[in-house]
Amino acid sequence: MSSQSPAISPSRQSNELLEVPLSREVLNDLFASMLKARLLSKRFRSGPQTSESILAGTLKNVGDSDLVVSATPHPVLEALRGPSTPSLVRTQNDTQASSQSHVMVPPPDGIGSFAAGLALAGSRAVSNAAVILFTPGQKTRGSSFQEATQYAAEHRVPLVIVADWTDSRRSSRNHDGSSLSHWPFPTIAVDGRDVIAVYRVTKEAINAARRGHGPTLVDCVNFLAPGSRGRDQRDPLLTFRGYLQRHSAWSDDWYTQLQTTLKRELAGPARRKPTRS
């Protein structure tokens, strides 16, 4: 993912996870990725509608050598990860395009075992690469997924599972973490509509996986405010824009330039007009 903002190194002190402010570069990167995801989701309406906060916050921490797995075909995730957006848009129905994608899609009945096996192979190759699995929360249920996670925990594979529960049609619960106790490795419940929270949590989880500490489940849920009556109507993009404006990390000129850049990028190559014979 590219950024139009100046380079400023963010702090990496894990023991000050919640206190250290993020740099303007990271904040602008996150917003740019969220906006790109929003525009792409409008184009790929038939694909999974994962929260922009989850996609942007996680992918900001994914390195070139890391492996990304999606439980289902995910055009928006593929476009954010690679290949280039114009190529994907131009050839989205072409089998060659999917073979060049940097996102792997496992068999529907073997999501957990595929990701765990991939992570184990990477660890045995003496690589510091991690495997990041994006999946709807519902797909983490079932005996086969449970067996795969048990295997991943026993072998301490570098796997991070990012489970999306933010779709109100599936889950609008207030999450207190009690439902995560059955997992055989560390689990973290995070507000899936808060890009900064997702960024910080996945950063720690991916770094821990690379250091050989084994898998982590990041459970992205709706942290509902009192009186919300089980409904979460926050728009992650507008909420984050307000945050940037309050913290002097927003520029109208930057936003205009970003819109122009993304519009050009998503438009793809110009079409040739047919010639008359």
C-alpha positions as CSV (number, residue, x, y, z in Angstrom):
1,M,0.0,0.0,0.0
2,S,1.3,3.4,-0.9
3,S,1.1,6.7,1.0
4,Q,1.0,10.3,-0.1
5,S,2.1,11.6,3.3
6,P,5.6,12.5,4.6
7,A,7.7,9.8,6.1
8,I,7.8,9.9,9.9
9,S,8.9,6.9,11.9
10,P,6.2,5.6,14.4
11,S,7.1,4.4,17.9
12,R,7.5,0.7,18.3
13,Q,7.3,0.5,22.2
14,S,5.0,-2.5,22.8
15,N,4.8,-1.8,26.5
16,E,3.2,1.6,25.7
17,L,0.7,0.1,23.3
18,L,-2.2,2.4,24.2
19,E,-0.3,5.5,25.2
20,V,2.1,6.3,22.3
21,P,0.4,8.3,19.6
22,L,0.8,7.2,16.0
23,S,2.7,9.3,13.6
24,R,0.9,11.4,11.0
25,E,2.3,9.2,8.3
26,V,0.7,6.0,9.8
27,L,-2.6,7.8,10.4
28,N,-2.7,9.1,6.8
29,D,-1.8,5.7,5.5
30,L,-4.6,4.1,7.4
31,F,-7.1,6.6,6.1
32,A,-5.9,6.3,2.5
33,S,-6.3,2.5,2.7
34,M,-9.7,2.7,4.3
35,L,-10.9,5.1,1.6
36,K,-9.5,2.8,-1.1
37,A,-11.3,-0.1,0.4
38,R,-14.6,1.8,0.5
39,L,-14.3,2.7,-3.1
40,L,-13.4,-0.9,-4.1
41,S,-16.2,-2.4,-2.0
42,K,-18.7,-0.3,-4.1
43,R,-17.2,-1.8,-7.2
44,F,-17.2,-5.4,-5.9
45,R,-20.6,-5.5,-4.3
46,S,-20.9,-9.2,-4.6
47,G,-17.8,-9.9,-2.6
48,P,-17.4,-9.9,1.2
49,Q,-18.0,-6.5,2.8
50,T,-15.3,-6.6,5.5
51,S,-15.0,-3.4,7.6
52,E,-12.4,-1.0,6.1
53,S,-11.0,-0.7,9.6
54,I,-10.1,-4.4,9.7
55,L,-8.6,-4.4,6.2
56,A,-6.5,-1.2,6.6
57,G,-5.5,-1.7,10.2
58,T,-4.3,-5.3,9.6
59,L,-2.6,-4.9,6.2
60,K,-0.6,-1.9,7.4
61,N,1.4,-4.5,9.5
62,V,1.7,-7.1,6.8
63,G,5.1,-7.4,5.2
64,D,6.0,-8.4,1.6
65,S,7.1,-11.8,2.8
66,D,4.0,-12.5,4.9
67,L,1.3,-14.7,3.4
68,V,-2.3,-13.6,3.3
69,V,-5.2,-16.1,3.3
70,S,-8.9,-15.3,2.9
71,A,-11.6,-17.8,3.9
72,T,-13.6,-16.7,0.8
73,P,-12.7,-15.0,-2.5
74,H,-12.2,-11.4,-1.6
75,P,-11.7,-8.9,-4.5
76,V,-11.2,-5.9,-2.2
77,L,-8.6,-7.7,-0.1
78,E,-6.8,-8.9,-3.2
79,A,-6.7,-5.3,-4.7
80,L,-5.3,-3.9,-1.5
81,R,-2.7,-6.6,-1.2
82,G,-1.8,-7.0,-4.9
83,P,-1.7,-7.2,-7.9
84,S,-2.1,-3.6,-8.9
85,T,-5.7,-2.4,-8.8
86,P,-6.1,-1.6,-12.6
87,S,-4.9,-5.1,-13.5
88,L,-7.3,-6.7,-11.1
89,V,-10.2,-4.6,-12.2
90,R,-9.4,-5.2,-15.9
91,T,-9.1,-9.0,-15.6
92,Q,-11.2,-9.9,-12.5
93,N,-12.9,-12.8,-14.4
94,D,-9.6,-14.0,-15.9
95,T,-8.1,-17.1,-14.2
96,Q,-4.6,-15.7,-14.8
97,A,-5.4,-12.8,-12.6
98,S,-6.3,-15.0,-9.6
99,S,-3.2,-17.0,-10.1
100,Q,-1.1,-13.8,-9.7
101,S,-3.0,-12.6,-6.6
102,H,-1.1,-12.3,-3.3
103,V,-4.1,-13.6,-1.4
104,M,-4.7,-17.4,-1.1
105,V,-8.2,-18.9,-0.9
106,P,-8.3,-22.4,0.7
107,P,-10.9,-25.1,0.2
108,P,-14.1,-24.2,2.0
109,D,-13.9,-27.2,4.3
110,G,-10.3,-26.8,5.2
111,I,-9.7,-23.1,6.1
112,G,-8.1,-23.6,9.4
113,S,-5.9,-26.6,8.5
114,F,-4.8,-24.8,5.3
115,A,-3.6,-21.7,7.1
116,A,-2.0,-23.7,9.9
117,G,-0.2,-26.0,7.5
118,L,1.0,-23.0,5.5
119,A,2.3,-21.3,8.7
120,L,4.1,-24.6,9.8
121,A,5.8,-24.9,6.4
122,G,7.0,-21.3,6.7
123,S,8.4,-21.8,10.2
124,R,10.3,-25.0,9.1
125,A,11.8,-23.0,6.2
126,V,13.4,-20.8,8.9
127,S,11.5,-17.8,7.7
128,N,10.2,-15.0,9.9
129,A,7.1,-14.7,7.7
130,A,3.7,-14.9,9.3
131,V,0.4,-16.1,7.9
132,I,-2.6,-13.8,8.3
133,L,-6.0,-15.4,7.8
134,F,-9.0,-13.2,7.2
135,T,-12.3,-14.9,7.9
136,P,-15.9,-14.2,8.8
137,G,-16.4,-14.9,12.5
138,Q,-18.9,-17.7,11.8
139,K,-16.3,-19.7,10.0
140,T,-14.2,-20.1,13.1
141,R,-16.9,-22.4,14.5
142,G,-16.9,-26.1,13.9
143,S,-14.8,-29.1,14.9
144,S,-12.5,-29.0,11.9
145,F,-11.5,-25.4,12.6
146,Q,-11.0,-26.2,16.3
147,E,-8.8,-29.1,15.5
148,A,-6.7,-26.9,13.2
149,T,-6.2,-24.3,15.9
150,Q,-5.2,-26.9,18.4
151,Y,-2.6,-28.1,15.9
152,A,-1.4,-24.6,15.4
153,A,-1.0,-24.0,19.1
154,E,0.9,-27.2,19.7
155,H,3.4,-26.4,17.0
156,R,3.5,-22.7,17.8
157,V,3.1,-21.7,14.1
158,P,3.3,-18.1,13.1
159,L,-0.4,-17.6,12.4
160,V,-2.7,-14.7,13.1
161,I,-6.5,-15.2,12.6
162,V,-8.5,-12.0,12.0
163,A,-12.1,-12.9,12.5
164,D,-14.7,-10.3,11.4
165,W,-17.9,-10.2,13.5
166,T,-18.8,-6.5,12.7
167,D,-21.6,-7.2,10.3
168,S,-24.7,-6.5,12.4
169,R,-26.6,-9.2,10.7
170,R,-24.2,-11.7,12.2
171,S,-23.2,-10.2,15.5
172,S,-24.0,-6.9,17.3
173,R,-23.0,-8.2,20.8
174,N,-21.1,-6.4,23.4
175,H,-17.9,-8.5,23.7
176,D,-16.5,-9.1,27.2
177,G,-14.0,-11.7,26.1
178,S,-15.7,-14.6,27.9
179,S,-16.5,-16.5,24.7
180,L,-12.8,-16.6,23.7
181,S,-11.6,-18.7,26.7
182,H,-11.9,-22.0,24.7
183,W,-9.2,-21.1,22.2
184,P,-5.8,-22.8,22.8
185,F,-3.7,-19.7,22.2
186,P,-3.9,-15.9,23.0
187,T,-7.1,-14.2,21.9
188,I,-7.9,-10.5,21.7
189,A,-11.3,-8.9,21.3
190,V,-11.0,-5.5,19.5
191,D,-13.4,-2.9,18.2
192,G,-13.6,-3.9,14.5
193,R,-14.8,-0.3,13.5
194,D,-11.8,1.4,15.2
195,V,-8.9,1.3,12.7
196,I,-6.3,2.4,15.3
197,A,-7.3,-0.3,17.7
198,V,-7.1,-2.9,14.9
199,Y,-3.8,-1.6,13.8
200,R,-2.2,-1.8,17.3
201,V,-3.6,-5.2,18.1
202,T,-2.6,-6.8,14.8
203,K,0.8,-5.2,15.0
204,E,1.5,-6.9,18.3
205,A,0.0,-10.2,17.1
206,I,2.0,-10.4,13.9
207,N,5.2,-9.4,15.6
208,A,4.7,-12.1,18.2
209,A,4.1,-14.6,15.5
210,R,7.3,-13.6,13.7
211,R,9.2,-14.0,17.0
212,G,8.1,-17.6,17.4
213,H,5.4,-17.1,20.1
214,G,2.8,-18.9,18.1
215,P,-0.7,-18.1,16.8
216,T,-3.2,-15.4,18.0
217,L,-6.8,-14.8,17.3
218,V,-7.9,-11.2,16.8
219,D,-11.7,-11.2,17.2
220,C,-13.1,-8.0,15.6
221,V,-16.5,-7.2,17.1
222,N,-18.8,-4.3,17.7
223,F,-18.1,-2.6,21.0
224,L,-21.5,-1.0,21.5
225,A,-22.0,2.2,23.4
226,P,-24.5,2.3,26.2
227,G,-28.0,2.9,24.9
228,S,-27.2,1.7,21.4
229,R,-29.8,-1.1,21.7
230,G,-27.7,-3.7,19.9
231,R,-27.1,-1.5,16.8
232,D,-23.8,0.0,15.6
233,Q,-24.4,2.8,13.2
234,R,-20.9,4.2,13.2
235,D,-19.3,4.8,9.9
236,P,-15.6,3.8,10.4
237,L,-14.3,6.2,7.7
238,L,-16.2,9.3,9.0
239,T,-15.3,8.5,12.6
240,F,-11.6,8.2,11.7
241,R,-11.7,11.4,9.7
242,G,-13.1,13.2,12.7
243,Y,-10.3,11.8,14.8
244,L,-7.7,13.1,12.3
245,Q,-9.2,16.5,12.3
246,R,-9.2,16.7,16.1
247,H,-5.6,15.6,16.3
248,S,-4.3,18.0,13.7
249,A,-3.5,15.2,11.3
250,W,-5.9,16.3,8.5
251,S,-5.4,18.5,5.5
252,D,-8.0,19.3,2.9
253,D,-5.4,19.7,0.3
254,W,-4.0,16.2,1.1
255,Y,-7.5,14.8,1.0
256,T,-8.2,16.3,-2.4
257,Q,-4.9,15.0,-3.7
258,L,-5.7,11.5,-2.3
259,Q,-9.1,11.5,-4.0
260,T,-7.5,12.4,-7.3
261,T,-4.8,9.7,-6.9
262,L,-7.3,7.0,-6.1
263,K,-9.7,8.0,-8.8
264,R,-6.9,7.7,-11.4
265,E,-5.7,4.4,-9.9
266,L,-9.1,2.8,-9.8
267,A,-10.1,4.0,-13.3
268,G,-7.5,1.6,-14.9
269,P,-6.2,2.0,-18.4
270,A,-8.1,4.2,-20.8
271,R,-10.4,2.4,-23.3
272,R,-9.7,2.8,-26.9
273,K,-12.4,4.1,-29.1
274,P,-13.5,1.6,-31.9
275,T,-12.2,2.6,-35.3
276,R,-14.3,2.6,-38.3
277,S,-13.4,0.3,-41.2
